[in-house]
Amino acid sequence: MRITVNTPSGNIGRPLTQALLDAGAQVTIISRNPDKVADLVGRGARLVKGEIDDERVLDEALAGADAVFWLNPPAFRPDFVEWCEATGQKAAAAAKRHGASRAVVLSSLGAQAGRVTGAVAPLLAIEKAFEAALPNSLALRPGFFMENILRNVGTIAGQGAIYAPVPGDVPVPQVATRDIAAVAAQELLDGAWTGHRVRGVHGPRDVSQNEAAEILSKVLGRPVKYVQVTVEQAGQGMLAAGFPDFVAKLFTDMYSAILSGKMVPAEPRSAETTTPTTLEQFARDVVAPAVAQAQAR
């Protein structure tokens, strides 16, 4: 099977590409920085160098592809939503032009709400673009990434606290990106499914922010508390940290969507949507070393 992956150096794209290569697939990867993917090329991946919004690059990368994995990276820019939608539509059109039969598209919890969800806003249009272009498409809608905790490593290390503008007592799906990659690999390698599907990827269970802080406290061996701040305070914090206005707005709009109930899973938890990595395991494997490194600085 010939599969094209457009984000081979990311937290999802890299383990996905490795899994596809392990399975014997012929993998083409798109990267503007060959140094970041030299190991994958060394394992047999075909590299197309360039930008994912360049139609020439897309044509080269999708020529002969049976399937494509598409993830719009967080290339935050003033026209982020429009750029993501247009780039996804270009990719879907190129996949159709070159005869690909299926796509797995990374979407998100809350994508069904459309353009009112900040950083998630373009994903529904991208789902629909691939659905319209190809006979078989799958939108993966994962819950909140466990990796989001890493944004708080500095305050965990320095203050023993996590700050965010979401309720502390509301359980939500939390999933490790390595599990998302494993699901994507499974779906890309399984050529039996047909039609247009949506699949949630929800982690092993829903976890609230307060419970996440308790888990981190146990794993790190020191108290960690969760502190809910306002959306306005979160935006001010991002601006103070040097984020551009438009990036802060994307995230505050997303937080507002969470608070208004728009960022919820449309897909119920089931055996299919449940993945294995627990927050405890992720905290041991990923968060604890990052916090230790931050404390050592």
Legacy VTK file of the C-alpha trace (Angstrom):
# vtk DataFile Version 3.0
C-alpha trace
ASCII
DATASET POLYDATA
POINTS 297 float
0.000 0.000 0.000
1.236 3.490 -0.906
0.459 6.113 1.721
1.284 9.827 1.833
1.782 11.570 5.193
1.968 15.351 5.297
3.308 15.901 8.840
6.043 13.315 9.392
8.011 15.160 12.079
5.162 15.917 14.518
3.911 14.166 17.643
1.381 12.226 15.562
2.965 12.123 12.113
6.302 10.685 13.244
5.019 7.629 15.160
2.421 7.139 12.432
5.087 7.098 9.715
7.223 4.729 11.771
4.282 2.366 12.239
3.462 2.393 8.527
7.083 1.657 7.635
7.144 -1.145 10.227
4.101 -2.637 8.471
5.831 -2.586 5.077
3.840 0.243 3.520
5.389 2.447 0.840
5.341 5.855 2.519
5.789 9.278 0.967
6.345 12.163 3.366
6.170 15.924 2.861
8.621 18.072 4.789
10.197 21.457 4.273
13.093 20.443 6.528
14.760 17.206 5.334
17.052 17.107 8.373
14.061 16.501 10.657
13.007 13.394 8.751
16.383 11.982 7.713
15.836 8.913 9.894
12.532 8.174 8.160
14.113 8.560 4.743
16.860 6.239 5.933
14.180 3.657 6.661
12.776 3.912 3.147
10.276 6.778 3.182
10.197 8.853 -0.014
10.670 12.541 0.737
8.988 15.357 -1.141
10.541 18.595 0.034
8.354 21.655 0.229
5.320 23.367 1.709
2.007 21.582 2.123
0.066 24.455 0.524
2.120 24.224 -2.706
0.097 22.409 -5.388
3.284 21.256 -7.126
4.439 19.617 -3.887
1.035 18.026 -3.361
0.985 16.663 -6.895
4.424 15.116 -6.476
3.635 13.654 -3.072
0.237 12.236 -3.992
1.166 10.765 -7.379
0.417 7.052 -7.138
-0.893 7.220 -3.563
-3.563 4.776 -2.449
-4.253 6.699 0.746
-3.343 9.937 2.503
-3.049 11.035 6.100
-3.798 14.731 6.407
-3.136 16.902 9.433
-3.223 20.677 9.155
-0.317 21.746 11.384
-0.710 24.661 13.819
0.898 27.176 11.454
-0.643 30.058 13.338
-0.990 33.148 11.166
-3.530 35.965 10.854
-5.472 34.054 8.196
-5.150 30.723 10.018
-8.721 29.492 9.512
-8.879 30.466 5.837
-5.385 29.083 5.143
-6.142 25.745 6.815
-9.406 25.337 4.926
-7.858 26.281 1.582
-4.834 24.026 2.113
-7.013 21.073 3.087
-9.158 21.640 0.011
-6.043 21.733 -2.197
-4.860 18.452 -0.687
-8.239 16.786 -1.140
-8.394 17.917 -4.764
-4.865 16.637 -5.415
-5.683 13.289 -3.792
-8.715 12.963 -6.069
-6.717 14.043 -9.118
-4.152 11.308 -8.532
-6.644 8.553 -7.821
-6.232 8.030 -4.077
-9.112 5.967 -2.747
-9.094 6.878 0.933
-7.998 9.482 3.467
-7.617 9.636 7.221
-7.960 13.240 8.367
-7.003 14.441 11.822
-9.847 16.520 13.178
-10.848 17.236 16.771
-13.438 16.937 19.449
-15.819 19.828 18.835
-15.175 20.023 15.088
-18.874 19.457 14.462
-19.565 22.991 15.778
-17.758 24.539 12.802
-16.227 28.012 12.733
-16.992 29.050 16.317
-14.256 27.040 18.012
-11.084 29.104 17.571
-8.105 26.882 16.818
-10.470 24.011 15.887
-12.585 26.187 13.561
-11.278 25.009 10.141
-11.459 21.281 10.790
-15.057 20.584 9.809
-14.499 22.172 6.380
-11.404 19.999 5.891
-13.355 16.871 6.852
-15.997 17.792 4.302
-13.419 18.530 1.588
-11.976 15.017 1.761
-15.440 13.492 2.083
-16.496 15.240 -1.133
-13.298 14.363 -3.009
-12.732 10.673 -2.197
-14.939 7.587 -2.016
-13.632 6.661 1.433
-12.685 9.104 4.186
-12.300 8.944 7.931
-12.225 11.935 10.275
-10.465 11.195 13.559
-11.804 13.425 16.335
-9.526 13.038 19.344
-10.163 14.469 22.773
-7.854 16.946 24.458
-4.216 15.999 23.988
-2.402 14.911 27.146
0.548 16.789 25.649
-1.293 20.036 26.432
-0.090 19.565 30.014
3.418 20.335 28.789
2.384 23.967 28.246
2.214 24.179 32.039
5.591 22.641 32.834
6.991 26.016 33.945
4.201 26.696 36.446
4.152 23.079 37.619
7.896 23.251 38.290
7.892 26.738 39.774
4.509 27.072 41.486
3.047 23.589 41.711
0.058 24.787 39.719
-1.772 24.444 36.412
-3.767 27.448 35.180
-6.513 27.243 32.553
-9.911 28.835 31.881
-11.963 25.633 32.008
-13.919 24.115 34.907
-11.854 21.932 37.172
-14.573 19.419 37.964
-15.800 18.499 34.472
-14.379 15.202 33.127
-13.279 15.330 29.493
-11.644 12.840 27.104
-7.857 13.092 27.330
-5.694 11.140 24.892
-1.986 10.682 24.217
-0.885 11.585 20.704
0.933 8.257 20.371
-2.441 6.532 20.659
-3.895 8.793 17.965
-1.012 7.783 15.700
-1.685 4.108 16.411
-5.367 4.482 15.498
-4.465 6.353 12.296
-2.001 3.619 11.316
-4.590 0.913 11.954
-7.183 2.680 9.820
-4.772 3.446 6.961
-3.518 -0.125 6.797
-7.023 -1.609 6.939
-8.274 -1.458 3.372
-11.621 -3.074 4.178
-13.680 -0.117 5.394
-15.686 1.914 2.927
-17.641 5.142 2.833
-17.350 8.207 5.028
-16.817 7.781 8.739
-16.088 9.748 11.893
-14.252 8.105 14.788
-13.656 9.563 18.218
-10.314 8.918 19.931
-10.956 9.428 23.620
-8.187 7.935 25.742
-8.971 5.298 28.379
-11.444 7.453 30.359
-12.605 11.015 30.896
-10.512 12.990 33.397
-11.241 16.373 35.002
-8.597 19.026 35.530
-8.834 18.565 39.304
-8.261 14.832 38.938
-5.383 15.465 36.524
-3.734 17.650 39.178
-4.158 14.842 41.743
-2.582 12.348 39.341
0.354 14.676 38.682
0.808 15.195 42.432
1.129 11.455 42.979
3.452 10.860 40.036
5.696 13.862 40.742
5.717 13.331 44.495
4.818 16.968 45.171
1.558 18.923 45.371
0.090 20.186 42.107
-3.142 22.195 42.140
-5.472 23.223 39.360
-6.483 26.892 39.246
-9.299 28.042 36.986
-8.721 31.497 35.533
-10.965 33.571 33.302
-10.755 33.528 29.523
-9.618 37.160 29.696
-6.822 36.301 32.132
-5.699 33.447 29.885
-5.570 35.805 26.901
-3.622 38.389 28.865
-1.188 35.698 29.965
-0.595 34.619 26.371
0.003 38.204 25.269
2.407 38.744 28.176
4.278 35.598 27.100
4.767 37.086 23.625
2.001 35.410 21.649
0.648 37.535 18.782
-2.863 38.933 19.190
-4.328 36.600 16.569
-2.911 33.507 18.279
-4.274 34.575 21.655
-7.672 35.125 20.039
-7.687 31.653 18.459
-7.164 30.102 21.875
-9.512 32.374 23.805
-12.216 31.689 21.220
-11.597 27.969 21.729
-11.807 28.345 25.517
-15.058 30.286 25.110
-16.398 27.441 22.969
-15.454 24.967 25.701
-17.272 27.026 28.329
-20.368 27.347 26.152
-20.568 23.579 25.619
-19.560 23.533 21.952
-16.292 21.625 22.450
-17.780 18.283 23.407
-17.484 14.880 21.753
-20.136 14.180 19.144
-19.142 10.510 19.247
-20.051 8.539 22.389
-17.379 6.644 24.265
-17.196 3.048 23.084
-14.674 0.252 22.714
-13.707 1.780 19.349
-13.071 5.272 20.721
-11.176 4.110 23.828
-7.359 4.027 23.670
-4.896 2.561 26.173
-2.443 5.197 27.474
-3.549 6.429 30.898
-2.796 9.889 32.224
-0.771 8.242 34.993
1.435 6.510 32.427
1.783 9.672 30.365
2.716 11.655 33.461
5.452 9.150 34.315
6.791 8.863 30.786
6.565 12.459 29.579
5.549 15.041 32.193
7.866 13.980 35.014
11.062 14.185 32.906
9.985 17.575 31.504
9.309 18.971 34.978
12.621 17.610 36.271
14.427 19.285 33.398
12.651 22.586 34.090
13.573 22.421 37.772
17.206 21.759 36.916
17.558 24.961 34.890
LINES 1 298
297 0 1 2 3 4 5 6 7 8 9 10 11 12 13 14 15 16 17 18 19 20 21 22 23 24 25 26 27 28 29 30 31 32 33 34 35 36 37 38 39 40 41 42 43 44 45 46 47 48 49 50 51 52 53 54 55 56 57 58 59 60 61 62 63 64 65 66 67 68 69 70 71 72 73 74 75 76 77 78 79 80 81 82 83 84 85 86 87 88 89 90 91 92 93 94 95 96 97 98 99 100 101 102 103 104 105 106 107 108 109 110 111 112 113 114 115 116 117 118 119 120 121 122 123 124 125 126 127 128 129 130 131 132 133 134 135 136 137 138 139 140 141 142 143 144 145 146 147 148 149 150 151 152 153 154 155 156 157 158 159 160 161 162 163 164 165 166 167 168 169 170 171 172 173 174 175 176 177 178 179 180 181 182 183 184 185 186 187 188 189 190 191 192 193 194 195 196 197 198 199 200 201 202 203 204 205 206 207 208 209 210 211 212 213 214 215 216 217 218 219 220 221 222 223 224 225 226 227 228 229 230 231 232 233 234 235 236 237 238 239 240 241 242 243 244 245 246 247 248 249 250 251 252 253 254 255 256 257 258 259 260 261 262 263 264 265 266 267 268 269 270 271 272 273 274 275 276 277 278 279 280 281 282 283 284 285 286 287 288 289 290 291 292 293 294 295 296
